[in-house]
Every structure is written in structure tokens, then in C-alpha cells.
Amino acid sequence: MLSAVLLGALMGFVGSVPVAGPISLLVVAHGTRAPRMALGVAAGGAIAESIYAYAAFFGLASLLSRYPGLQAAAGAAGALAMTALGLHFVLRKGGAEGASRAQGGAFARGVALGFGVTIINPSFLATWSAAFTVVVTSGLSPALQPRAALPFSLGAMAGIVAWFALLIALLRRLGGRLSARTLDRLVRVVGAALLLLGAWFAWRAATG
């Protein structure tokens, strides 16, 4: 069981490092002025990802592939969510300071946001399935029994939260050296990135 926890934690931590996904962008947007909100987003995303990690353990990606309509609907929902969030950050008045006043300390709201943004994106199931298959078939991990699925998914959740907690700490340290105008620009850049992500989700839903 310990090996399953450690494997999940390692995969969750390493897999979260690239700052490209919606959760990473949201954490960056809130991390300097509203760390509790950012941590909530990370926790919510980690909970949703742990569900996908649990499903990937049993190879459920193949089941989802049998229902392309469900994948298209989830992709469309993801596109709408990313577009709405992107517009929120790009157009809001007050930039980073406004985000801090409105959502600073709102850990529960962050959890709901992070969970919602992640759970509507079934591509996480494919990602976790591919990563899990590579690790197991490469011999880097001993064969895992079905009872190890829950420890594996909990380890993944812990690894994801650990990375984002580290990222938030770094953002907080960096934020103290940046002007309010620079932070506002950072938030709007994140918003623009979310808009691009929303366009990509829409393209995937339309062509997939």
C-alpha cells in the first residue's frame, strides 16, 4: 500500500509541474494576493484529479471512449468555463487587488472552482491512464493489486496539493517584489491564457 501511495504522490507532483493547465493558471492568478483562494483551487482540482486517477487505475478510459457524445459535451462545458474565467480576469476592474478583495480567504469557493474546472475535463482520465500505463509497464513500479487503487489516488491528490502549495509559496515571495500594476498585468495575462485554453477546448469538442 505504501508503494501505491508514494507512486501516486510522485506522479501527482511531477504531473502538476508544467504551468499550462487551467488549475495552474488559476493558482498563478490568485497566488500573490489571495493564497487561501489559490490553495482552495489547488485542493479542489486535486480532489477531482484523484477521482480520475482512481478510474485510470482500472482502465476506465476505454469505457469513456465508447461514448463520444459525453466527451463532446464535457469539452463544450470546459470551453465555456475557460472562456468565462478568462473574460473574468481580463475584464475585471481592479485586477489582482480586486481578485484579492472578492475572493481572498475564500478557501471553500476555491475548492468548488478547482473541482468544477477539473471534473468537467475528461482528458485528465486519458492523461492519468497513459501515465499509469507507462509507469507500470516500464517496470518502474511493482504490480499493484486492485485494493491499491484508493491509496494510489489519495497519494496523487497529496502530490498535486504539495506542488501547488510550493508554487503558492514561491508566488507569495515573488509577489512582495512586484508592483500592483505588474500584478494586474499578470492576472490579465492569465485571463488571456484561459481564453486560449477555452478556444482549444472548443476546437477539441467540435473536431473530436
N, C-alpha and C positions, 0 to 999 in steps of 0.2 A: 504493500500500500504506500509506503514511504516513497518508493521509486516512482509510483504514479503521480504523487503529489509534486515531487521535485521535477519530473518531466513536464507536467502541466505548467508549473510555475516558470520554468525556463522558457518554454515555448510561448507562454503568455507575455513574459517580459521582453524577449527578443522580438517577437512579432509586433509589439506595440511601438518599437523604437522609431520606425520611419514616420516622420511628421507629415502625413499626407491624407489620412482618413478624416472623416467628419469629427470624430471624438477628439483627435489630436488638435484639429483646428479650433474646436470649441474650447478646449483646455487652454490653448495659447491665447485665445481672445479674452478669457476671464482670469487667466493665471496671475497677472500682475496686480490687478485691483480687487478681484473677488476670488481669493483662493478657496474659500469654502464652496462656492458655486462650482468652481473648476474641479475640485475633488469630488463633488457630488456627481458631476457629469462623468468623470472617470469611473466612479463606482457603479453608476447605472449602466454605462457601456460594458463594464467588466461583468456585471451580472448577466446581461444579455449574451455576451460572448461566451460565458461559461455554459449557457444553455446550448449554444451551437457546438461548443467543444464536446459536451456530453453526447449530443446527437451524432457528431462526427465519429466518436468512439465506436458507434455501432454501424457506421457506414450508411447513414440515412440520406446522404447527398444523392444517392442513386434513386431513392424514393421521390425526392423533391423534383428530380429531373423528369419524372413521369407526368408532372402537372405544370406545363409551361405557362398556362393561364395564371396560376398562382404566382409564379415567378415574375410575370409581366406586371401583375397588379402590385406586387411588393415593390418592384422597380419604379413604377409610376408614383407610388406613395413616397418612396425615397426621394425621387426627383422633386416633388412638391415640397417635402420637408426641407431639403437642402436649399431650394430656391427661396423659401420663406425665411429661413435663418440667414441666408446671405443678404437678402434685402434688409432684414432687421439690422444687421451690423453695418451695412453700407450707408443706409439712410438715416439711422437714428441720430438724434441730436445729442451732443454731449460726449459721444464716442465712448472711450474707456471709462470716464468718470460717470457717465450716465449708466453704463452697464453695471458699475460698482454700486451705485445708489439703488438701482432697481433690483439687483439680484445678489448683491453681496451678502454672504452668510446664508443664503437660501439653499442649504445642502439638499433638502428634500426635493426642491424644484430641479436642482441639478441632476439628481438621481433619475427623476422622471424623464427629463430631457435626454440624458445619455442613454437610458434604457430604450426609449421610444425610437431614437435615431438609429440605434443599432439593431433592434429586433426586427425592424421592417426591411432590413437589408439581408436577404438570404445568401448573398455572396459570401458572407462570413462562414456559412456552413461549408461551402466549397473550399474556401481557404483553409479552414481547420482540417477538413478531410484530407486535402492534399498534403498539408504539413505533417499530419499524424501518420499518413501512409508512408511518406518519405522517411520519417524518423524510425518507424517500426521495421520497415523492410530493409533499411540500411544496416540493421544490426546495432544501431546506437543505443537501443533500449531493449531490455528483455521482453519476451512476450507478456502481454498484460491480459489478465482474465476479466470477464465482464464486470465482476464486482469492483474492479478498479476504476470504473467509469466515473463514479461520483468523486473519489479523491482526485482523479485527473482533472476534472472540470473545476473543482474548488481550487486546486493548485494553479490552474490557468487564470482564474479570477484574481488570486493573490498576486500572481506575477504581473498582470496588467495593472492593477492598482499600484503596485510597487514602482513600476516605471513612471506612471503619471504623477505619483507623489514626488518622485525625484525631479521630474520635469517642472512641476509647480514650484518646488523649492528653488530651482535654478531661475525660473521666470521671476519669482519674487525678489531674488537677489539682483537680477538684471533690471527689474522694474524701478528700483530705487535710484538708478543712474540715468533713467530716461525722462525726458520732459513729457508733460501732459499731451502736447501736440504730437510728439513721436508715438506715444501710446495710442492716441486716437487714430493715427495713420495705420498703426499695426492692426487695430481692430477692423478698420475698413479693408485692409489687405486681406485679412482673414475672411471677411464677408465676400470679397471678390472671389477668393478661392472656393468658398462654399457655393457660389453661383456657378462656377465652372464645374464643380462636382455635381451640382444639380443637373446641369446640361448633359454631363456624362451619364448620369443615372437615366435621364430621359431617353438618350440615344440607345442605351442598353435595353430599355424597356420596349422601345419601338422596333429595334432590329433583332432582339433576342427571341 
